[in-house]
Amino acid sequence: MPTIFDLRARRDALSAQRSSGVARVSYDGKTVDYRSVAEIDRALEALDREIAAVEGRRMVRHIRVTTTKGL
């Protein structure tokens, strides 16, 4: 099981590459090619969930918003 430091290093590397527009990410001696920004976003979300699990906290997945018209 990866440590919290490994997970954060992966997330930082992936986030940096996403913001630069590059779809190839290298970390810890490994290289991963992503096909789209959406795939990178899903990988970031998965890493966020793993980090939260290691830290013992839960992630909020959905925020429910309700609206009504005036009476």
N, C-alpha and C positions, 0 to 999 in steps of 0.2 A: 504494500500500500504506500503510495507516495506521501511525503510529508507536506505540511502546510507550506513550507518554503519552496518545495518543488512545484506545487500547484500554483502558487503566486508567481513564480518565475515563468511558468508556461503562460499564465494569463497575461502577464506584462509583455512578454514577447509577442503573443498573438494580438494584443491590443495595439502595440506599437506598429506592427506590420499592417494591421487593418487601417489605421489612420494614415499610413503612408501610401495605401493603395496597392500594396504588394500581396500577392496571394500565396507566396511561399514563406513558411515560417521555420526557422531553425532554432532549436534549444536543446540543451543537454546532449549534444552530439547527434540529434535526429533532425530530419527535414521532412516537413509535411506540406504538400501542395493542396490548396483549396480551390474549388471550381468557381465559387461565387462569394460575394459579400454575405449573402444569407447563410451560407455554410459556415463562414467564420463566426457570424453572430450566434449560430446554434452551438458552436464549439465554446464560445465565450460563456454562454448560458450554462452549458454543462459544467464548465470549470467553476462557475459561480456556485452551482449547486454542490459540487464536491467540496469546495472550500467551506461553505456553510455547514455541511455535514461534519467535516473535521472539527470545525469550531464549536459544534454543538448548538447551532441556531437553525431556525427554519427560514426559508425564503418565502416572501409573499408573491404568489403567482398571479393573482387577479385582484383587481380592485373593482368592486361593483358600484356603479353609479346609477342612481335612479333620478328621474326628473318627472315633474308633473306640470301641466299647464295650470294657469290661474283659474280660479272658479268663476 
